[in-house]
Every structure is written in C-alpha cells, then in structure tokens.
Amino acid sequence: MDPTGLAYLVAGAAALLTALLPRLLRGLPISLPMVVVAIGVAVFAGVDALPTPDPMAHEIVAVHLTEACVIVSLLGAGLALDRPLGWRRWSTTWRLLGITMPLTVAATALLGGWLLGLGAAAAVLLAAVLAPTDPVLAGEVQVQEPTGEAESEDEARFALTSEAGLNDGLAFPFTYAAIAMATLGAAPSNWLGEWLLLDVGWRIAAGVAVGIGVGRALCALFFSARPQRAGLAERAEGFVALATVFLAYGVAELVEGYGFIAVFVCACTIRSAERAHGQHQVLHTYVEQLERLLTVVVLVLLGGAVARGALADLSGAEVALAVVLVLVVRPLAGWLGLLTGRTGPRERSVISSFGVRGIGSLYYLAYGLSQADFAGAEQLWRVTVLVVLVSVVVHGMAATPAMAWLDLRRRSAAVTTRGRASAAPVTPV
C-alpha cells in the first residue's frame, strides 16, 4: 500500500472532519478533540503502512507543527475578545496568571519529584509543560467570536480565553529555567541571575512591545481611511491573518522575545482598533478555520502515537499524577486564585475546573527536550500525553453541560435581581 497516497487520504479526511464535526457535535457532551483523537487511534492501529508518529523520533516536526497550531490559536483568542484591556476589567485573568499558574507549577514540580522520582530539572520542565491552559482544545468553554459589544462576554468564558492566551507565553520562563538547570546545574547561583534578567525580564517585555508595535502597524495599514477606501483588507482577509501571525511571531523571535505573547498582544491590539469594524469577525473566521485544520492534524497524529505504543509503559504513579493534576491541582489552585475576585461561586467553580491541557503542553515538551538533555525523556512524554488525553476526555464530556448550566443560572439570577435577562452576561453567579 502506497504510504504517500495514504497520507493524502488522511489529510483529506482531516480537512473534511474539520468542516463537518463542529456542526454534528453541537450541543452534545462530546468534543471535537475527543472524536479526532479516537479516529487517529483507529486509523494508525488499523493501517500498518502509515509511519509511526513518534514525537521523539521526529523531534523537529513535533516542535514546529505544535508551534504553528498554538500561535494561530493565540491569534484567534485575541481577536475574539470584546472586553477592552484594563487592570480591573481583566482582574480575573491577572489572578489566574499571578496566583493560579505559579501554584500549579509548584505543585506539579513537587508531585513529579515525589510520585515519579524526577530530578530537579526534569520536574521543573514537567511543571512548565503542564502549567499553561490551552487555547486550542478549549473552544467549548471560551469566547466564540467578536461581537463589537465591549461587555458581551460572561466572566467564565472571558477568563478562560484570556488566561489561555497569556499563560501559553508565560510558561516559557519556567521552561527556560528547566533548560538552564539541565545544562548549568540545579544550583540557583549557576543560572538565576541571567534567567531573571533575560528569560523573565527582557523576553516578556520584548514580546509585549513587539505585539503592540506590529498590531498598531497593521491597524494603520489595513484599517485607516485610505486602505479602507481601496478595500485592501476586504480583498486579502486570509493574508492579513497570516501576516499578523508571522510578523508578530517572527519579529519577537528575532529580538529574543516571547513570540506567543507577541501574537496574543498583537491580536488584542488589532481588536482594540475600531472595535465594531466588521473585518474583525472576518479575520477571526479565517483564523478559526486554519486553527481547526492544524488542530485536527495534530490530534490525529497524537492518536496515532497512542495507537503505536506511546503509553505502553505507563505506570500507576504516572496515572495518579495525571488524574491529580487535572482533577485536584488545577481546580484547587484556580479556586484559591479567584477566592476574593469578582467571580461568583459558580463561575469560580467552572473557571477553576476547566484548565484544559493540550497542544501547548506538547509544544513546550518538544521544545524543552530539543534544547537540553533531560533524564527520563520518554517518561515525560508518557505523562504529558496522558494528561492531554485525560483533559480531552474529562473536559470534553463536561464542557457543554457545565457551560449550559452556568448560562441557565446566570439568566435566572438576572431575572430575579433585575426583572429581565438582558444583562445576564455580566451577572456574577
């Protein structure tokens, strides 16, 4: 059987699934990622002629394919947000980034050392890999598309979208800390100073600055009076989306900033320009289609890796860590981070519980292992793949009913307190 023909067949089927499955699964307690991973397992288990998608054997492909998927999803997340940036408006996001994420990193690193016996560098890498939530696989619990209304989003969907948009970039300092520990030694005196100045200070600042700069330049190019009269944006929507991703990410990487942060900040900058402009929704539609296609490809390959033995040597301790991380660590850290914030108890429960892990985790692990030698690389892959699968299944089954329940409670609270349901999206519940 010709493997080239099979590869094209799988690619065509993936494109068809990208178009059809979201509509077929709408309203069901089943997510697109669940179905696609299952298809990947079935295809690679049944067709021996397909090459094994082993991320360790195809390290460079794993890094860049997951990288592309994440940066496109970050652009989509930023373009979807209606709420203007602000310290109080985004207070839930800041709490998730400043409290929940560090607590998750610390707890995961400790569990990695205790349950799995990982060394310091490997434990920190595992924590960095599994700390960020994912903008790719969390579509059911995130903002769907731009509307032009600044306060249209409910707190839960907004928080989960904005958190995923930023913490994918903020996981990088922890990843670089693990790489420094693996190459220079675990003693802080060997790496801490340079890490704080370069990996925390400069790279974050550069990512933000590049995102704002590229975003403003693109706004001037496509949304100012003369380009609008020429119809420039309307005639090249897909290229505008690609230009946004490539320019923001490329410039940030060239100046050694965090490209993930640059892409999300660039998208938010573009979104803030002429907020009611119809082109925002058009751009978001193009980005969403590209994101879905890349997501299906990655998840089919993930299912193929599982079918070909990625979890064959799984231990009880690894299963325990995955379950505890998804069902205990993230919900508890999220609850503590939001305890005195603007969310109501029901919103707080949903936000805390839906810390979806996904393709961002696969990228960070592939990148970290490509930069330094870590003891137990195969174990790190097993645990990460398992956590992603547990998250896909648990969150995929729970997302639709949980968000429907939250929406119902919000509408009921709005009717009770205000006599009408029109203000429901901003009612804490």
FENCOR-V728290 format. One record per pair of residues at least 12 apart in sequence whose ideal C-beta (glycine too) atoms are under 7 Angstrom apart, sorted by the first residue. I is the first residue (numbers start at 1). J is the second residue. D is the distance in whole Angstrom. If there is no record, write none. Layout:
I_J_D ; I_J_D
This chain:
1_49_4 ; 3_49_5 ; 3_50_7 ; 3_51_7 ; 6_47_6 ; 6_49_6 ; 6_50_6 ; 10_43_6 ; 10_300_7 ; 14_296_4 ; 14_297_6 ; 14_300_6 ; 15_293_6 ; 17_36_7 ; 17_296_6 ; 18_292_4 ; 18_293_5 ; 18_296_5 ; 21_35_6 ; 27_400_7 ; 28_400_7 ; 29_397_5 ; 29_400_5 ; 29_401_6 ; 30_396_7 ; 31_140_6 ; 31_396_3 ; 31_399_6 ; 33_137_5 ; 33_299_6 ; 33_392_5 ; 33_396_6 ; 34_392_6 ; 34_393_6 ; 34_396_4 ; 36_296_5 ; 36_299_4 ; 36_300_6 ; 37_299_5 ; 37_302_6 ; 37_303_4 ; 37_389_7 ; 37_392_6 ; 38_303_7 ; 39_300_6 ; 39_303_7 ; 40_299_6 ; 40_300_4 ; 40_301_7 ; 40_302_6 ; 40_303_2 ; 40_304_5 ; 41_303_4 ; 41_306_6 ; 41_307_5 ; 43_300_7 ; 43_304_7 ; 44_303_7 ; 44_304_3 ; 44_307_4 ; 44_308_6 ; 45_307_4 ; 50_304_7 ; 52_308_4 ; 53_301_4 ; 53_304_4 ; 53_305_5 ; 54_305_6 ; 55_305_6 ; 55_366_6 ; 55_381_6 ; 56_377_7 ; 56_378_7 ; 56_381_6 ; 59_366_6 ; 59_370_5 ; 62_366_4 ; 63_363_7 ; 63_366_4 ; 63_367_5 ; 63_370_6 ; 65_298_6 ; 66_298_6 ; 66_359_5 ; 66_362_5 ; 66_363_4 ; 66_366_6 ; 67_363_5 ; 68_294_6 ; 69_136_6 ; 69_294_4 ; 69_295_6 ; 69_298_5 ; 69_359_5 ; 70_136_6 ; 70_168_6 ; 70_260_7 ; 70_359_6 ; 70_360_5 ; 70_363_6 ; 71_245_6 ; 71_249_5 ; 71_259_7 ; 71_260_7 ; 71_263_5 ; 72_245_6 ; 72_287_6 ; 72_290_5 ; 72_291_5 ; 72_294_6 ; 73_135_4 ; 73_136_4 ; 73_291_5 ; 74_135_6 ; 74_165_6 ; 74_168_6 ; 74_260_6 ; 74_263_5 ; 74_264_5 ; 74_267_7 ; 75_241_7 ; 75_244_6 ; 75_245_5 ; 75_263_5 ; 75_267_5 ; 75_287_5 ; 76_284_6 ; 76_287_4 ; 76_288_6 ; 76_291_5 ; 77_135_5 ; 77_142_7 ; 77_161_5 ; 77_164_6 ; 77_165_4 ; 77_264_7 ; 78_165_6 ; 78_264_5 ; 78_267_2 ; 78_268_5 ; 78_271_6 ; 79_146_6 ; 79_267_5 ; 79_270_7 ; 79_271_6 ; 79_280_6 ; 79_283_6 ; 79_284_4 ; 79_287_6 ; 80_143_5 ; 80_144_7 ; 80_145_6 ; 80_146_6 ; 80_161_6 ; 80_284_6 ; 81_143_6 ; 81_158_7 ; 81_161_6 ; 81_162_6 ; 81_268_6 ; 81_271_6 ; 82_146_6 ; 82_147_6 ; 82_148_7 ; 82_149_6 ; 82_150_6 ; 82_152_5 ; 82_153_6 ; 83_150_6 ; 83_151_7 ; 83_153_6 ; 83_158_6 ; 84_150_6 ; 84_272_6 ; 85_268_6 ; 90_162_6 ; 91_341_6 ; 91_342_6 ; 92_155_6 ; 92_159_4 ; 92_338_6 ; 92_341_5 ; 92_342_6 ; 92_343_6 ; 93_159_6 ; 93_162_4 ; 93_163_6 ; 93_166_7 ; 95_337_5 ; 95_338_6 ; 95_341_5 ; 96_159_6 ; 96_163_4 ; 96_334_7 ; 96_337_6 ; 97_163_7 ; 97_166_6 ; 97_167_6 ; 97_170_6 ; 99_336_7 ; 99_337_4 ; 100_333_5 ; 100_334_5 ; 100_337_4 ; 101_131_6 ; 101_167_5 ; 101_170_7 ; 103_333_4 ; 103_336_7 ; 104_131_5 ; 104_329_6 ; 104_330_6 ; 104_333_5 ; 105_127_5 ; 105_128_7 ; 105_131_5 ; 105_174_6 ; 107_329_5 ; 107_333_7 ; 108_126_6 ; 108_127_4 ; 108_130_5 ; 108_131_6 ; 108_325_6 ; 108_329_7 ; 109_123_5 ; 109_124_5 ; 109_127_4 ; 111_321_5 ; 111_324_7 ; 112_126_5 ; 112_127_7 ; 112_321_7 ; 115_317_5 ; 115_320_6 ; 115_321_5 ; 116_317_6 ; 116_318_7 ; 116_321_6 ; 116_379_7 ; 118_376_6 ; 119_375_6 ; 120_181_6 ; 120_186_4 ; 121_178_5 ; 121_181_4 ; 121_182_4 ; 121_186_6 ; 121_374_6 ; 122_374_5 ; 122_375_6 ; 122_376_6 ; 122_380_6 ; 124_174_6 ; 124_177_6 ; 124_178_4 ; 124_181_6 ; 125_175_7 ; 125_178_4 ; 125_368_5 ; 125_374_6 ; 125_380_7 ; 126_380_6 ; 126_383_7 ; 127_174_6 ; 128_171_5 ; 128_174_3 ; 128_175_4 ; 128_178_6 ; 128_364_6 ; 129_361_5 ; 129_364_5 ; 129_365_5 ; 129_368_7 ; 129_384_6 ; 130_325_6 ; 130_357_6 ; 130_361_6 ; 130_384_7 ; 130_387_6 ; 131_171_6 ; 131_174_7 ; 132_167_4 ; 132_168_5 ; 132_171_4 ; 132_360_5 ; 133_163_6 ; 133_164_5 ; 133_167_6 ; 133_355_5 ; 133_356_6 ; 134_164_6 ; 134_356_5 ; 134_357_6 ; 134_358_3 ; 134_359_6 ; 134_360_5 ; 135_164_4 ; 135_165_6 ; 135_168_6 ; 136_291_7 ; 136_295_5 ; 136_358_5 ; 136_359_4 ; 136_360_7 ; 137_356_5 ; 137_358_4 ; 137_359_7 ; 137_392_6 ; 138_160_6 ; 138_164_6 ; 138_354_7 ; 138_356_4 ; 140_399_4 ; 140_400_6 ; 140_403_7 ; 141_157_7 ; 141_160_5 ; 141_354_5 ; 141_399_5 ; 141_403_6 ; 142_157_6 ; 142_160_5 ; 142_161_4 ; 143_157_5 ; 143_158_6 ; 143_161_5 ; 145_281_6 ; 145_284_5 ; 146_271_7 ; 146_280_5 ; 146_281_5 ; 146_284_6 ; 148_275_6 ; 148_276_4 ; 150_275_7 ; 151_426_6 ; 152_425_6 ; 153_425_7 ; 154_410_6 ; 154_425_5 ; 155_342_7 ; 155_343_5 ; 155_347_5 ; 155_428_7 ; 156_347_5 ; 156_350_5 ; 156_351_5 ; 156_406_6 ; 159_351_5 ; 160_351_6 ; 160_354_6 ; 165_264_4 ; 166_261_7 ; 166_264_6 ; 168_260_5 ; 168_360_5 ; 169_207_6 ; 169_258_5 ; 169_260_4 ; 169_261_3 ; 169_264_7 ; 171_364_6 ; 172_203_7 ; 172_258_5 ; 173_199_5 ; 173_200_5 ; 175_364_5 ; 175_367_7 ; 175_368_5 ; 176_195_6 ; 176_199_4 ; 177_195_6 ; 178_368_6 ; 179_368_6 ; 179_371_5 ; 179_372_5 ; 180_195_6 ; 182_372_4 ; 182_373_6 ; 182_374_6 ; 183_372_5 ; 202_256_7 ; 203_256_6 ; 203_257_5 ; 203_258_5 ; 204_258_6 ; 204_261_7 ; 206_252_6 ; 206_255_5 ; 206_256_7 ; 206_257_3 ; 207_252_5 ; 207_257_4 ; 207_258_4 ; 207_259_7 ; 207_261_3 ; 207_262_4 ; 207_265_7 ; 208_261_6 ; 208_265_5 ; 210_248_6 ; 210_251_5 ; 210_252_4 ; 210_255_7 ; 210_257_6 ; 210_262_4 ; 211_248_6 ; 211_261_6 ; 211_262_4 ; 211_263_7 ; 211_264_7 ; 211_265_3 ; 211_266_4 ; 211_269_6 ; 212_265_6 ; 212_269_5 ; 214_247_5 ; 214_248_5 ; 214_251_6 ; 214_266_5 ; 215_265_7 ; 215_266_4 ; 215_269_3 ; 215_270_5 ; 216_269_6 ; 218_243_7 ; 218_244_6 ; 218_270_6 ; 219_270_6 ; 219_273_4 ; 222_240_6 ; 223_273_6 ; 223_274_6 ; 223_277_6 ; 233_279_5 ; 237_282_5 ; 237_283_6 ; 237_286_6 ; 238_286_5 ; 240_283_6 ; 241_283_5 ; 241_286_5 ; 241_287_5 ; 244_266_6 ; 244_267_7 ; 244_270_7 ; 245_263_6 ; 248_262_5 ; 248_263_5 ; 248_266_4 ; 249_262_6 ; 249_263_5 ; 295_359_7 ; 298_359_6 ; 302_385_7 ; 305_385_7 ; 306_385_7 ; 310_381_7 ; 310_382_7 ; 310_385_5 ; 311_382_6 ; 311_385_6 ; 311_386_6 ; 313_382_7 ; 314_382_6 ; 314_386_7 ; 318_382_6 ; 318_383_5 ; 318_386_6 ; 319_386_7 ; 321_383_6 ; 322_383_6 ; 322_386_5 ; 322_387_5 ; 322_390_5 ; 323_390_6 ; 325_387_6 ; 326_387_7 ; 326_390_5 ; 326_391_5 ; 326_394_6 ; 330_352_7 ; 330_355_4 ; 331_352_5 ; 331_353_5 ; 334_351_6 ; 334_352_3 ; 334_355_6 ; 335_348_6 ; 335_352_5 ; 338_351_6 ; 338_352_7 ; 342_428_7 ; 343_428_6 ; 344_428_4 ; 344_429_5 ; 346_406_6 ; 346_409_6 ; 346_429_5 ; 347_406_7 ; 347_428_6 ; 347_429_6 ; 350_402_6 ; 350_406_5 ; 354_395_6 ; 354_399_7 ; 356_391_5 ; 356_395_5 ; 357_387_5 ; 357_388_5 ; 357_391_4 ; 358_388_6 ; 358_391_7 ; 361_384_5 ; 361_387_7 ; 361_388_6 ; 362_384_7 ; 362_388_7 ; 365_380_6 ; 365_381_7 ; 365_384_5 ; 406_429_7 ; 409_429_5 ; 410_424_5 ; 410_427_5 ; 410_429_5 ; 411_424_5 ; 413_427_5 ; 413_429_5 ; 414_427_5
